[in-house]
Amino acid sequence: MFNQIDRLGRIWGMYTMAFLVFVVFLWVAESAGWIGQRGIAWTFMILTIGIYATIGIMSRTGNLDEYYVAGRTVPGIFNGMATASDWMSAASYISLAGTLYVLGQEGLSYTVGWTGGYVLLALFLAPYIRKLGAYTIPDFVGVRYPGSFPRIVAVIAAIIVSGTYLIAQVSGVGIIMSRFLGLDFRIACFVGLLGILVCSMLGGMKAVTWTQVAQYIILIIAFILPTVFVSQKITGIPVPQLMYGQALTDVAATEAALGITKGYLTPFNDWTQAQYLALITCLMCGTAGLPHVIVRFYTTPNVRETRFSVGWALFFIGLMYITIPAYAAFARWEVLHNVVGQSISSLPGWVEAWTKTGLLTINDANANGLVEFAEFGLNSDLVVLAMPEIAGLPYVVAGLVAAGGLAAALSTADGLLMVVATAISHDIYFKLINKKATDRTRLTISRVMLVTVAAIAAWIASLRLSIIADIVAWAFSLAAASFFPILVLGIFWKRINTAGAVTGMAAGLLTTLGYIIWSSTTGNNIGGILPNAAGIFGMPLNFLLTIGISLATAPPKQEIQALVDRLRFPKHVHDAASPATGD
């Protein structure tokens, strides 16, 4: 294992250095006038997608274990990197800093909920689920709660949760390609679809794992470097995580001088306290129940490596999440100082370019010809991608940020597609329809489902249902209301039975989905709870019904209770032998 880690470390170290050298070369080429903005954008897109495609092709496999769980051979540190890339989707990269820019303190609910949820996942679920050695969450459900019906309900929930999340990732890809490649947003969604499929179709989880490692390196460099440059420009010190407090002080003073009453640092301008706490709860519990994140813990060799993987993933996630508030604060500073008060007729070219995407609007309501803060409509999905141009940084930095956003969206989309395709080919077709299906047949069905689901997601994404962070929050609410209760109770309480789990899972999912649809279409809500926190209604109902019905009906069979003991106590664990795989 140590020799493997050392060898992989050298390979990925060289990859990182080569990418940095490439960025410096492009910067020199731009400074010398050898390459224009469109050339930089296309170069970044072609190079990065080419890297992912090459890894995907090199990782092609016909082995089921490699296709579904990367052969269970991924070392903890690299699985942690892949998990971080898988988890930090377009919402984290593209939309989260923008949400903080728009909402101020209320936006911190996303950072608190998502990072807190990962700790919850690490402590209460990941090691225990790994002990079972299942391929998927429906696989876990099918073993812990015997019978075909629990598996079918779990598959439906996994498809709804992952499909919702996937739509947000394709939207992120569409936004990036529409701006930087000059494509229509709807066309860009389907072009991005090809980039998603090329990473996962041939090699499955094996290909997805190593492309996610490559994508993490690019996205973390692309996010931190611009923040460092802007921190140096504004504060004179290139440590944004420590210096953005200075920017916040200046933002507050500038907003007061401009007469902005709902300031950036004033809490609860947009949301109620109930909504704030409800969203944190849904994001935390949803993180712990997300199928595409949990399945990453099946790819390590053993439980020990899974625990190491969780720790490394939290470290790699933390690098991004301690930088996001700084990015938002500096973006707010740049808009207040470099855009507000400027003549509309003399605004730079990036304003017109982003206006064409529909994410930026300027409404000269008082007809004075100047940009007022209230007249400058900056969509939260735009802030991260536009900030390098707002700050006047070289265009190569904007291209780098776009490449990072593409990496974030593609990495999560690949993981989500694998969840849906595996759920159908393994949990439905193989487990319930044709247990004698050959490996070749199962892989073919999985690949067909990859293409089908990706095409449907691209079509729905082209409709622009909402901002990326909100769509992702819907997915987290659905995961919290469907999977979290039955996973936690299934691991820690032997008395939970199939009837309780199925009823609770179905009721939680339908309640949350119904609230999202009702609130989104009518504009109404209950107690100030927005659709992105709808899980606060479905999750308690799931817990209540699961516990109540389990107590009112017969306990699980003795072998199921013994299985719970094996999951919870290491001395009973036989990590390689599991009833879940069915192979």
C-alpha positions in Angstrom: 0.0 0.0 0.0 2.8 2.4 0.9 4.6 1.8 -2.4 1.4 2.4 -4.2 0.8 5.7 -2.4 4.4 6.8 -3.1 4.1 6.0 -6.8 0.7 7.7 -7.1 2.0 10.7 -5.2 4.8 11.2 -7.6 2.5 10.9 -10.6 -0.1 13.4 -9.3 2.7 15.7 -8.1 4.1 15.9 -11.6 0.5 16.4 -13.0 0.0 19.4 -10.6 3.4 21.0 -11.5 2.6 20.5 -15.2 -0.8 22.2 -14.9 0.8 25.2 -13.0 3.4 25.5 -15.7 0.7 25.5 -18.3 -1.2 28.3 -16.6 2.0 30.4 -16.3 2.7 29.8 -20.0 -0.8 30.9 -21.0 -0.4 34.0 -18.8 2.9 34.9 -20.6 1.2 34.3 -23.9 -1.7 36.6 -23.1 0.7 39.3 -21.8 2.7 39.1 -25.0 -0.5 39.3 -27.2 0.0 35.8 -28.6 -3.4 34.6 -27.7 -6.8 36.3 -27.2 -9.6 35.7 -24.7 -11.5 33.2 -26.9 -8.3 31.3 -27.5 -7.6 31.1 -23.8 -11.1 29.8 -23.1 -11.0 27.1 -25.7 -7.5 26.1 -24.7 -8.5 25.6 -21.1 -11.7 23.6 -22.1 -9.9 21.4 -24.6 -7.0 20.6 -22.4 -8.9 19.8 -19.2 -11.7 17.8 -20.9 -8.9 16.0 -22.9 -7.2 15.1 -19.6 -10.4 13.7 -18.2 -11.2 11.8 -21.4 -7.7 10.3 -21.5 -8.0 9.1 -17.9 -11.5 7.7 -18.7 -10.2 5.8 -21.7 -7.1 4.5 -19.9 -9.3 3.3 -17.0 -11.8 1.4 -19.2 -12.7 -2.0 -17.7 -15.0 -5.0 -18.1 -14.7 -6.1 -14.5 -17.8 -5.5 -12.5 -16.0 -4.8 -9.2 -13.8 -2.2 -11.0 -16.8 -0.7 -12.8 -19.0 -0.4 -9.7 -16.5 0.3 -6.8 -13.1 0.9 -8.5 -12.0 -2.6 -7.5 -12.0 -1.5 -3.8 -8.3 -0.6 -4.2 -8.2 3.2 -3.9 -5.8 4.4 -1.1 -7.4 6.6 1.6 -5.7 9.9 0.7 -6.7 9.6 -3.0 -10.2 8.4 -2.2 -10.4 11.4 0.1 -9.4 13.7 -2.8 -11.9 12.0 -5.1 -14.6 12.3 -2.4 -13.9 16.0 -1.9 -14.2 16.5 -5.7 -17.3 14.4 -5.9 -18.9 16.3 -2.9 -17.8 19.9 -3.9 -20.1 20.2 -6.8 -21.0 23.2 -9.0 -23.0 24.4 -6.0 -19.9 24.7 -3.9 -17.6 26.1 -6.6 -19.9 28.2 -8.7 -22.9 29.1 -6.6 -21.9 29.1 -2.9 -19.7 32.2 -2.8 -22.3 33.9 -5.0 -25.0 32.9 -2.5 -22.9 34.5 0.3 -22.5 37.6 -1.9 -26.2 37.9 -2.3 -27.5 36.8 1.1 -24.7 37.8 3.4 -24.9 36.0 6.8 -27.8 33.8 5.8 -25.6 32.3 3.1 -23.4 30.8 5.9 -26.1 28.2 6.4 -24.8 26.4 3.4 -21.2 26.3 4.6 -22.2 25.2 8.1 -24.7 22.7 6.9 -22.6 21.0 4.3 -19.4 20.8 6.3 -21.2 19.8 9.5 -23.0 17.1 7.5 -19.8 15.7 6.4 -18.7 15.2 10.0 -22.0 13.6 10.7 -21.4 11.2 7.7 -17.9 10.4 8.9 -19.0 9.6 12.5 -22.3 7.8 12.1 -22.5 6.2 8.7 -19.4 5.8 6.5 -17.4 3.2 8.4 -20.4 1.0 9.2 -21.8 1.0 5.6 -18.3 0.1 4.3 -18.3 -2.9 6.6 -21.2 -4.4 4.6 -19.3 -4.1 1.4 -22.4 -3.2 -0.7 -22.2 -1.7 -4.2 -25.0 0.9 -3.6 -27.3 2.4 -0.9 -30.3 0.4 -2.3 -28.0 -2.6 -1.9 -27.5 -1.7 1.8 -31.3 -1.2 2.2 -32.0 -4.5 0.5 -29.8 -6.4 2.9 -30.7 -4.6 6.1 -34.4 -4.5 5.3 -35.1 -7.8 3.4 -37.5 -8.0 0.5 -37.8 -6.6 -3.0 -40.0 -3.7 -2.1 -37.5 -1.8 0.2 -34.9 -2.1 -2.6 -37.3 -0.7 -5.2 -38.3 2.2 -3.0 -34.6 2.9 -2.3 -33.8 2.9 -6.0 -36.6 5.3 -6.7 -35.4 7.6 -4.0 -31.8 7.4 -5.2 -32.9 8.2 -8.8 -34.9 11.3 -7.6 -32.2 12.6 -5.3 -29.3 12.0 -7.7 -31.3 13.2 -10.7 -32.1 16.4 -9.0 -28.5 16.9 -8.1 -27.4 16.0 -11.6 -29.6 18.8 -13.1 -27.7 21.4 -11.1 -24.3 20.1 -12.3 -25.4 20.2 -16.0 -26.7 23.7 -15.4 -23.2 24.7 -14.1 -21.5 23.2 -17.2 -24.0 25.1 -19.4 -23.3 28.5 -17.7 -19.6 28.1 -18.1 -19.7 27.0 -21.8 -22.3 29.6 -22.7 -20.1 32.4 -21.4 -16.6 31.3 -22.3 -17.2 29.4 -25.5 -20.0 31.7 -26.8 -22.6 28.9 -27.0 -26.3 29.2 -26.4 -27.1 28.0 -22.9 -29.4 25.2 -24.1 -26.8 23.9 -26.6 -24.1 24.3 -24.0 -25.9 21.9 -21.6 -25.9 19.1 -24.2 -22.2 19.8 -25.2 -21.3 19.5 -21.5 -23.1 16.2 -21.5 -20.4 14.8 -23.8 -17.7 15.8 -21.3 -19.6 14.1 -18.5 -20.1 10.8 -20.4 -16.5 10.5 -21.7 -15.3 10.4 -18.1 -17.5 7.6 -16.8 -19.0 5.5 -19.6 -16.0 3.2 -20.4 -14.4 2.8 -17.0 -17.3 3.3 -14.5 -16.2 4.1 -10.9 -12.6 3.3 -11.7 -12.5 6.0 -14.3 -14.6 8.3 -12.2 -12.3 8.0 -9.2 -9.1 9.0 -11.0 -10.7 11.7 -13.1 -12.1 13.2 -9.8 -8.6 13.3 -8.4 -7.4 15.2 -11.5 -10.5 17.4 -11.2 -9.9 18.2 -7.6 -6.3 19.4 -8.3 -7.6 21.7 -11.0 -10.6 23.1 -9.1 -8.7 23.9 -5.9 -5.9 25.7 -7.8 -8.5 27.5 -9.8 -10.5 28.7 -6.8 -7.6 29.6 -4.4 -5.3 31.4 -6.8 -7.7 34.2 -7.9 -8.6 34.8 -4.2 -5.0 35.1 -3.4 -4.5 37.6 -6.2 -7.4 39.7 -5.1 -6.4 39.6 -1.4 -3.0 40.9 -2.4 -4.6 43.7 -4.5 -7.0 44.8 -1.8 -5.1 44.2 1.5 -1.5 43.9 0.4 -1.3 40.4 2.0 -1.9 37.3 -0.1 -3.6 35.2 2.6 -7.3 35.7 1.9 -8.5 33.3 4.6 -7.0 35.7 7.2 -7.4 39.1 5.5 -11.0 39.1 4.3 -12.1 40.7 7.6 -10.5 43.9 6.4 -12.5 43.7 3.2 -15.7 43.2 5.3 -15.0 46.3 7.4 -14.6 48.3 4.2 -17.7 46.8 2.7 -19.8 47.8 5.7 -18.5 51.4 5.7 -19.0 51.7 1.9 -22.6 50.4 2.1 -23.4 52.8 4.9 -22.0 55.7 2.8 -24.1 54.6 -0.1 -27.3 54.4 2.0 -27.7 50.6 1.6 -30.0 49.7 4.5 -29.9 45.9 4.2 -26.1 45.6 4.6 -23.9 42.6 3.9 -23.3 42.0 7.6 -26.8 42.6 8.8 -28.4 39.2 9.6 -31.8 37.9 8.5 -32.4 40.5 5.8 -33.8 37.8 3.5 -34.7 34.8 5.6 -36.4 34.0 8.9 -34.4 32.3 11.7 -36.5 29.2 11.3 -35.5 29.0 7.6 -31.8 29.4 8.5 -31.9 26.6 11.1 -34.1 24.4 8.9 -31.7 24.6 6.0 -28.7 23.8 8.1 -30.4 20.8 9.5 -31.5 19.6 6.0 -28.0 20.1 4.5 -26.3 18.3 7.4 -28.6 15.3 7.3 -28.8 15.3 3.5 -25.0 15.2 3.3 -25.0 12.1 5.4 -27.6 10.5 3.2 -26.4 11.3 -0.3 -26.0 8.1 -2.3 -23.1 9.4 -4.6 -21.0 10.4 -1.6 -21.6 7.3 0.5 -20.7 5.0 -2.4 -17.2 6.5 -2.4 -16.5 4.7 0.8 -17.0 1.3 -0.9 -13.9 2.0 -3.1 -11.3 1.6 -0.4 -9.5 -1.7 0.4 -10.8 -1.9 4.0 -12.5 -0.1 6.9 -9.2 1.4 8.2 -8.6 3.0 4.8 -12.2 4.3 4.8 -11.6 6.1 8.1 -8.4 7.6 6.7 -10.3 8.6 3.5 -13.0 10.4 5.5 -10.3 12.5 7.3 -8.5 13.4 4.2 -11.7 14.3 2.4 -12.6 16.7 5.2 -9.2 18.3 4.9 -9.5 18.7 1.1 -13.0 20.1 1.5 -11.8 22.5 4.2 -9.3 24.0 1.9 -12.2 25.2 -0.3 -14.6 26.1 2.4 -12.4 28.3 4.4 -11.7 30.3 1.2 -15.3 30.6 0.0 -16.4 33.4 2.5 -13.2 35.3 1.5 -14.1 35.0 -2.2 -17.6 36.4 -1.5 -16.3 39.3 0.6 -13.8 40.3 -2.0 -16.4 40.1 -4.8 -18.7 42.4 -2.8 -15.8 44.8 -2.3 -14.9 44.8 -6.0 -18.5 45.5 -7.1 -18.9 48.4 -4.6 -15.6 50.0 -5.7 -15.2 49.1 -9.4 -18.8 48.9 -10.7 -21.2 51.0 -8.5 -21.1 54.7 -9.4 -19.6 54.0 -12.9 -21.2 55.4 -16.0 -23.3 52.7 -17.7 -22.0 53.7 -21.1 -18.4 53.1 -20.1 -18.7 49.7 -18.4 -16.1 47.2 -19.5 -16.7 44.4 -22.1 -17.3 41.7 -19.5 -20.6 43.4 -18.5 -22.0 42.9 -22.0 -20.7 39.4 -22.3 -22.3 38.3 -19.1 -25.6 40.2 -19.9 -26.0 37.9 -22.9 -26.1 34.8 -20.6 -29.2 36.3 -18.7 -27.3 36.2 -15.4 -26.5 39.9 -15.2 -29.0 42.8 -15.5 -28.6 46.6 -15.2 -31.8 48.6 -14.7 -31.2 52.4 -14.8 -34.4 53.0 -12.8 -33.6 56.7 -12.0 -32.2 57.3 -15.6 -29.1 59.1 -14.2 -26.8 57.0 -16.4 -24.9 55.6 -13.4 -24.8 52.2 -11.9 -26.5 52.1 -8.5 -26.1 49.0 -6.3 -29.8 48.2 -6.3 -29.8 48.5 -10.1 -26.9 46.0 -10.6 -28.5 42.5 -10.7 -25.8 39.9 -10.3 -27.1 36.3 -10.2 -25.4 34.2 -7.5 -24.3 31.7 -10.2 -22.3 34.4 -11.9 -20.3 35.9 -9.0 -17.4 33.3 -8.9 -17.0 33.1 -12.7 -17.1 36.9 -13.2 -15.0 38.0 -10.2 -11.6 37.8 -12.0 -12.9 40.1 -14.7 -14.6 42.5 -12.2 -11.3 42.7 -10.3 -9.4 43.4 -13.5 -7.2 40.3 -13.4 -5.6 38.9 -16.5 -8.2 36.9 -18.6 -6.1 33.7 -18.1 -7.3 33.8 -14.5 -11.0 34.0 -15.6 -10.3 31.0 -17.9 -8.7 29.2 -15.0 -11.7 29.8 -12.8 -14.0 28.5 -15.6 -11.9 25.4 -15.9 -12.2 24.8 -12.1 -15.9 25.3 -12.3 -16.1 22.8 -15.1 -14.0 20.3 -13.1 -16.3 20.7 -10.1 -19.5 20.1 -12.1 -18.1 17.2 -14.1 -16.7 15.4 -11.1 -20.0 15.4 -9.2 -22.0 14.7 -12.4 -19.9 11.6 -13.0 -20.6 10.3 -9.5 -24.3 11.0 -9.7 -24.6 9.2 -13.1 -22.9 6.2 -11.7 -25.4 6.0 -8.8 -28.4 6.1 -11.1 -27.0 3.7 -13.7 -25.8 1.2 -11.0 -29.1 1.4 -9.2 -31.0 0.4 -12.3 -28.5 -2.2 -13.7 -27.5 -3.8 -10.4 -30.4 -3.2 -7.9 -33.3 -3.5 -10.3 -32.2 -5.6 -13.3 -29.7 -8.0 -11.6 -31.1 -8.3 -8.2 -34.8 -8.4 -9.0 -35.3 -9.3 -12.7 -32.4 -11.5 -14.0 -30.0 -12.8 -11.4 -28.3 -14.9 -14.0 -27.4 -11.9 -16.2 -23.8 -11.9 -17.4 -21.3 -9.3 -16.5 -21.4 -8.1 -20.1 -25.1 -7.6 -20.0 -25.1 -5.7 -16.7 -22.3 -3.4 -18.0 -24.2 -2.7 -21.2 -27.4 -1.8 -19.4 -25.4 0.4 -17.0 -23.8 2.3 -20.0 -27.1 2.7 -21.8 -28.6 4.2 -18.6 -25.7 6.6 -18.3 -26.5 8.0 -21.7 -30.3 8.1 -21.1 -30.2 9.7 -17.7 -27.6 12.3 -18.8 -29.7 13.3 -21.8 -32.8 13.7 -19.7 -30.8 15.8 -17.1 -29.4 18.0 -19.9 -32.9 18.7 -21.2 -34.3 19.6 -17.8 -31.2 21.7 -17.0 -31.8 23.7 -20.2 -35.1 24.9 -18.7 -33.2 26.8 -15.9 -35.6 25.9 -13.1 -33.6 27.8 -10.4 -30.1 28.8 -9.3 -27.7 26.0 -8.8 -27.5 26.2 -5.0 -31.2 25.9 -4.6 -31.5 22.9 -6.9 -28.7 21.2 -5.0 -30.4 22.0 -1.7 -33.6 20.3 -3.0 -31.5 17.2 -3.5 -30.1 17.4 0.0 -33.6 17.9 1.5 -34.8 14.8 -0.4 -31.8 12.7 0.8 -32.4 13.9 4.4 -36.0 12.9 4.3 -35.6 9.6 2.5 -32.3 8.0 3.4 -30.9 9.5 6.5 -33.4 8.2 9.1 -33.4 4.6 7.8 -29.6 4.5 7.5 -28.9 5.8 11.0 -31.7 3.7 12.6 -30.8 0.7 10.6 -27.2 0.8 11.9 -27.8 1.7 15.5 -31.1 0.1 16.4 -31.8 -3.6 15.7 -35.6 -3.2 16.3 -36.2 -1.3 13.1 -37.9 -3.5 10.6 -38.8 -3.6 6.9 -42.4 -2.3 7.3 -41.3 0.7 9.3 -38.4 1.6 7.0 -40.4 1.4 3.8 -43.2 3.4 5.1 -41.0 6.1 6.6 -38.8 6.3 3.5 -41.7 6.7 1.1 -43.6 9.2 3.4 -40.5 11.3 3.9 -39.7 11.4 0.2 -43.2 12.2 -1.0 -43.8 14.9 1.7 -40.6 16.7 0.8 -41.1 16.4 -2.9 -44.6 17.6 -2.6 -43.6 20.6 -0.6 -40.9 21.6 -3.1 -43.3 21.4 -6.0 -46.1 23.2 -4.1 -43.9 26.0 -2.7 -41.9 26.5 -5.9 -45.0 26.8 -8.2 -47.3 28.8 -5.9 -44.7 31.0 -4.0 -46.3 30.0 -0.7 -44.6 28.5 2.3 -45.2 27.3 5.8 -43.6 29.2 8.6 -41.2 30.9 6.3 -39.6 27.6 5.2 -38.5 27.8 1.6 -38.4 24.9 -0.8 -34.6 24.4 -0.3 -35.3 23.4 3.3 -38.4 21.2 2.6 -36.7 18.2 4.2 -37.5 19.7 7.6 -41.0 18.4 7.1 -40.3 15.0 5.5 -37.4 13.9 7.8 -39.2 14.0 11.2 -42.1 12.2 9.6 -39.8 9.5 8.3 -38.3 9.0 11.8 -41.7 9.0 13.4 -43.3 6.5 11.1 -40.2 4.2 10.9 -40.0 4.0 14.7 -43.7 3.8 15.3 -44.5 1.1 12.7 -41.4 -0.9 13.7 -42.6 -1.0 17.3 -46.1 -1.9 16.3 -45.1 -4.8 14.1 -42.9 -7.9 14.5 -39.1 -7.4 15.1 -36.6 -8.3 12.3 -35.4 -11.9 12.1 -32.5 -12.9 14.2 -30.1 -13.0 11.3 -30.8 -9.4 10.5 -30.2 -8.4 14.2 -26.9 -10.3 14.0 -26.0 -8.4 10.9 -26.5 -5.1 12.8 -24.1 -6.4 15.5 -21.5 -7.3 12.8 -21.8 -3.8 11.3 -21.3 -2.0 14.7 -18.7 -4.1 16.4 -15.3 -4.6 14.7 -14.6 -7.9 16.3 -17.5 -9.4 14.3 -16.5 -7.9 11.0 -15.4 -10.0 8.1 -14.7 -7.2 5.7 -14.2 -9.2 2.5 -17.2 -11.5 3.0 -20.5 -9.8 2.6 -23.9 -11.0 1.6 -24.6 -7.7 -0.1 -22.7 -8.1 -3.4 -24.6 -11.1 -4.6 -21.7 -12.3 -6.7 
